[in-house]
Amino acid sequence: MANDDKQVTWGGRFSDRPDLLMQIFGESVSFDKRLAPYDLKGSLGHASMLAHVGLLTEAEFFEIKSGIEELIEEIKAPEFSWKLELEDVHMNLEQALLEKTEVAEKLHTGRSRNDQVATDMRLFFKDACAQMRMTLEGTMLTILTLAKRYSGLPIPGYTHLQRAQPVTVGHHLLAHVEALGRDHERFSRVSEHANVCPLGSGAIAGSTLPLDREFTAKALGFVDENGDPLITPNGMDAVADRDVFLEFSMACVTCSLHLSRLAEDVILWNSTEFGFINLPDSFTTGSSLMPQKKNPDCFELIRGKTGRIVGNLQNLCVTLKGLPLTYNRDLQEDKPPVFDSFDQLTTCLTVVAGSLSGSSFNEEKCREAASDPLLLATDLADYLVEKGVAFRSAHHFIGELVALSEKQNIPLPELGQTEAIEICPALGESWRDVFDLDRAFRMRERPGMPGPSQIKNRIAHWENVLGS
């Protein structure tokens, strides 16, 4: 049944079998075997539709169904044999099914590998997005737990990597939670866009057979919120379209960029010069030469893998650029970068959760850094504005005071009253009250600011969203 003459499904047109080098060069089963569960699911849905329209008898359908169910279990075993000469996951599974029942020869009725792989990948993307959202939620919860523990611990906020204004660890970590929350939404949108069934499009123009595409879509779960089937409207576009590949890859890129920025914060905070955070030994490494070293390698690797994930998107873009409709063999190369981005990002998110769950903040170092009075220079300008001074003038006056404090090598609040009033008469007697961190945070009880109530409310919001 599975004889050599039939192992190449398109072999009827050719007198010679493919050269071994061509087999090695052209195979995709080494990576697309990952699609096996989705391919079998798609085949079962297709078979049920063929039975529904009378192209398979009930008995034939149950033979195919029984064989597919056996294969679903068999492919889980590492000893399952994937054959290079059968090119891809589709033909490997078809031949494996043929060994179980001759009726499997009817399974490809009204179907092409073009719409078959398009369906497999859409099923993969729906599953991958669900897994990614779950992994994101775990990472967000870990960061949220740390933000809650240190919600009121002051640290400097930075612009241009220079101390700017005071924030808290909670406020800073919540910024990363917000970014990852947007990533969660992006993967939801990608899943929605993947939720359209291309099966039945054939190679490009469908089939003359009485296929019921809506039935297939329902069988495979390609339905809207009302349970109505969602199918692709144009067969050529259905098999050529790789928009979901690009959208998924871009969502991975955006998320990896967010993780890379988080990683850079942690790397800086972990340095001796900052000393804000203590990373667990289990997620750090040492030096082969310098015995004192404790390196934040996991976060450095996250930065590095971000470049790899960005490269995967570029790989896809270059592959797709200029391809004519519809299917071209170039599109075989669309899967490795997608699979790699999924794997790498999933691992990065898990590593962030693992490392931060065992991290703690050095409260003394954080408070010491946040005690820099220059962090409240803008607050002093605001103080003058409330006294009726135009902001540009206030900004200029405070700049002069800062320059004087640097010249005298003393903290800004320790400037002599007479000297300060000479520069800005509107200061009055109480201007030094501004240099109080508690006051600074109390004055920031508006949406988006690091006031204690604002941070508490936002933590509660995310706890509710994440179900913690």
N, C-alpha and C positions, 0 to 999 in steps of 0.2 A: 504493500500500500504506500509506504513512505519510501518508494524506490528512488534511485539516483536520478532518474529522468525527470522526476517531479519535484526535486528538491529546489530547483530554481523556478519559481512560479511563472516567470516570464520567458522560460527557456524554449517554448515552442517555436519562436521566431528564429532561434539561433542554432547553428550547426555545431559550434564549439562551446565548451563550458568555459567559464571565466578563468583566466590565468590566476594562479595562486597569489601572485603579487596583487592583482586587482581585487581578489577576495579580501586580502589583508588590508589593502588601502581603502576599500569601499565599505567594510563592515561597520556597523554601529551597535551591534548587540553588546559589545563590551561596556557601553554606557547606557544604551536605551533599555537594557533588561530591567532597569529600575522601574520602567513603566509597566511591567508585567501585570501587577494587580489591576491597574486601570485598563489595560488592554483586555484582560479577561472579563472585567466588568462590562466594558463596551461590547465585547462579543456576545455576552449573555443578553444584553439589552437588544442588540441587533437580531439575535436569534429569536427572541420573544416576538419581535416585530414581524419577522419573516413567517412565523407561525400564525400570528394574528391576521396577516393578509393572505394566508393560504399557500405560501411558497415553501413551507415546511409542514409536514404532518405533525400531529400532536406527539406521536411516537418518536419521530425524528428529533423534534425539539427536546424531548426529555432525554434522549441519548446524548445530544450535544450538551444539555444542561448538566447532566451527570458527569460527563467528561470534564467540563469546565470547572465544576466544583472539586473534582479530584485534583485538577491542575492547580487550583488556588492553594491547596495544601502542599502539593509537591514542590512548587516554586519557592517555598519558604526554606526548603532544605538546601544546604550548601552543595550537596552532591548532584543537584539537578543539572543536567547536561545542556549547556548553551553551545550551539554549533556555529562556528565561524562561517561555514559555507552557506548557511541560511540567512546571512546578511544582518537581520535585525530581529528585534523582539517579536514582531508580528508573525514572521514566517517560522520562527522557532516554536512559538506556541501553536501555530496552525498545524505544523508537522507533529508536534507532541499530541495534539488532539486527534489527528488522523490515525495515530497509532492506537488510539482507544476506540475509534468508531469511523467507519467509512463515510458516515453521514456528514462528517466535518467538511467534506468536499463542497457541500452546499452552503457552508457558513459565509463564504465571501460573496455570496449572491448580492448584487446591488451595492457593493462596497469596494472602495479603493484604499490602498495604503495611505493615500493622501488625506481622505477624510477620516480614516481610522486613527492616524497619528495626531491629527488636529483634535480629535475627540479625546484621545488619551491625555494629551497635554492640558486640555481644559479641565479634565478631571483631576490631573496632578495639581494644577494651579489652585483649584478650589480647596484641595486637601492641604497644600503647602501654605496657603494663606491662613487657613484655620490653625495649623501648627505654629505658624509664625506669630499669630495673635496671642496664642496661649503662652508661647515663650516670652513674648514682650510683656505680658501681664505679670509673669513671674519676676522678670527683671525690674519692672516698675514697682512692684510690691517691695522688693528688696531695697531699692533706693528710697522709697517712701518710708519704710521702717527706719532707715538711717536719718532721714530728714526729720521725722517725728522725734527721734531720740535727741537730736541736736537742734531742734527747731529755734531755740532762742540763743544759741551760741554765736556771738558776733565774730565776723571775719571781715577783712577788707574785700570789697568788690573791685574788680580791675577793668580798666580800659587801657589799651595799648600796653598791657602787662604792667601797668603802673597803678599804684593804689589810687582809687577814685572816690568811692563813698562806702559807708558801712552797710553791710547786709548781714544775714545770718547764714549759717550752714544750711538750715532748713530752707531758706529762700533760694539759695544757690542750687541745692539738690532738686528742689521742686522745678526749677527751670529745665533741668534735664528730663524730669518726669513729663512735663508739658510737651517737650519735643518728641519723646517716645510715644506719647498719647496720639500725636498727629500721625506718627508712623503706623500705629494701630488702625487708624481710620483709613490710611492709604491702602493697607492690605485688604481691608474690607471692600474698598472700591475696586481693587483688582479682582477680588473674588466675584464681585457682581458682574464685572465685564467678562469674566471667564464663563459665567453661567449662561452660555448660549450654545446650543448643540449643532455642530456642523455635520453630524453623521447623516448620510443620505445624499450628500453633495457629490459623492463619487470622486472621480478624478478631477472634473471641473464642471460637468453639466448634468449631474444626477444620473438617472436611469430610466429606461422605458418600462421597467417593472413597476407594479402597483405598490411602491413603498409608502409607509405611513410614518413620516418624519416626526409628527407630533407624538405619536405613540412611543417612538424610540426616546424622544426627549423626556417624556414623563417617566419612562422606565429607568432612565439614567439620572433622574433628579435635576434635569435642566428645566426648572419651573420657576415662576415668579411667586410672590407672596400669596397669591390666590390659588396656586397650584396649576396655573395655566402653562402650557409648554412654551419654551423659548427656543427658536431655531434661527439659524443664520439665513438671511434672505437672498443671498447670491452665492452660487456654488463656486465661482471662480475666486471671489473674495474669501470664502470660507476656508479654502485649502491654502491660499497664499498669505492670509492674514497672520502676522506675528506681533500685532499690537500688544497683546496680553504679555508676551515674552518681554517686550520693551518696558511695559508698565511695571511688571513684577521686578524686573532687573533695576529699574529706576527707584522703586520703593526700597529695594535692598540697598542701593547706593545711598539714598537719603538717610536711611536708618544707620548705615555704617558710618556716615559722616557725623551723625549725632553721637554715636559711640566713640568715634575718634576724638571729638571735642571733649567729651567726658573723660576719656583716657588722658588727654593732655592736662586737664585740670588736676586729675589724681596724680599724674607723674610730677607735676610742679608741687603740689601739696605734700607729696612724699619726700621731696628733696630736703636736704639738711637746711638749705637756705629758708625754706618755708616751714617745714616741720609740722604741718597741720594734721596730717593723717598717718595712722599706723596701719600698714597692710599686713595681712596674715602671712606667716612663713610659708603656708601651703600654696600660696599663689605668687611667691617671689622666688628669685634664684640668687645664687652667689656668683662670685668671680673665681676663675681657675687660678688667678694670681694673687688677688687682694682679698685676704680673709675677712676684712671688715665689711665687705660690700653686701647690700641687700637690695637687689635690683627689681624694679616694677615691671618685669618682663611681660607679664600677661597683658598689661595695658599698652606696652610698646608694640606687642604683636597685634593688638587690635588696631592700632594706628597703621601698621604695615599691611594688614589684611584689607584695610579700607581701600588701599591702592589696587589690590587684586580684584576687589568687587567692582570698583570703578572701571577697571580694565575689562571685566566681563561685559559690562554694558557697551563699552566701545567695540568690543569684539562683535556683539550682535549688530550694532549699527553699521559697521563696515560690511558684515555679511549680507545685510539686507539692502544696502545702498545699490540702486540701479538694477535690481533683479526684475526681469519682465514677469508679468503674470503668466502662468500661475506657479505651479510647483517647479522648483529647480533643485538639483541635488545639493547645491550649496546649503540648503535649509537643513540638511542632516546635521550641520554644525551649530544649529541653534540650541541644542539641548545641553551640551557640556557646560557652557557659561552659566546657564540658568541653574542647573543642578549645583554647580560649584558655589554660586552666590547664596543659594538657599543653605547649603551645608555650612559655609564659612560664617554667615551671619547668625545662624542658629547657635553655632559654637561660641561666637563672640558674645552674644547675649547671655548665654549660660555662664560663661566665664566671668562676665561683669557681675552677675548675681552671686556667683560663688565667692568671688574675691571681696565684694563689698559687704556681704553678709558677715564676714569675719573681720571687718575693719572697725576702727574706732578713731575718734578725733582727739588730738592733744589740746585740751581745753585751755591750758595755760598759754601755749604758743598762740592759739587763735585769739584769745583775749588781748594778749600783748600786742599782736599785730594790729588789732582793731582799735587799740587805744591811741593810735597816731592821730593827733588833733587835726592834721591836715585833711583827714577824711571828712571833716565837718566844715571845711572852708566854704562849700556851697551852701550849707545851712546858714552860715554867717551872712552870706549874700542875701539869702531869703529873709533873714532877720531884718536886714536893712530895707528890703523891698516892703516889708510890712510896716516899716516906719515912713514909707512914702518915697524912698529913694528909687530912681529908675534902675532897672536891673543892670543895664550896661554900665552905669556909673558905679553901682554897688560892686559889680564884677571887677571893675578897675581898682576901686578902693581896697578890696580884699587882696587883689594881686599885689598891690603895694605893701600891704601888711605882711603878706607871706615873704616877699623879697626882704623886708626889714628883719623879719625873724630869722631868715637864713643868714643874713649879713651878720646879725648879732649872735648867731648860733644858739638860739633859745627857742623853745616851743612857742607857737603862735599865741596861746592864751597868756603867756608870761611876759608879753610886751608891756612896757610901761604905759599907764593910762594916758599920760600927757602926750607921749609920742603917737599913740593910737588915735587920740582925738585930733591931733594936728593933721593926720592923714584923712580922717573921716569924722567930722564933728557929730554926725548923726548916730554914732555908735552908742552914746549915752554911757550909763554906768553898768548895765546888766548884760553886756555883750558876751561876757565869758560864760554865761549860763548855757549858751548854745553848745558848749563843748562837754556835753553829757550824753553818753550813748543811749541811756534809757529815754531821755527826752527825744533824741533823734528818731528812735523807733516809734515812740508814742505819736510823733508828728507824721508818721507814715502809715496811718490807718485808713488807706484808701485802696481801691482795687489795683492789684498788680504790684503793691509796695510791700516792703518787708516788716510791716507792723505785726505785732504778736497775734492779734485777732485775724488779720488777713492770712497769715501763714496757717493758723489753726483751721480756719475755714477751708482753705485750699486743701489741706491734708484730709479733712473730713470729706471733701468732695471726691478726692481720688480714692479714698477708702471705700466710699459708697460705690463708685464706678467699678472698682476692681473687686468688690465684694469681700474685703478683708475684715 
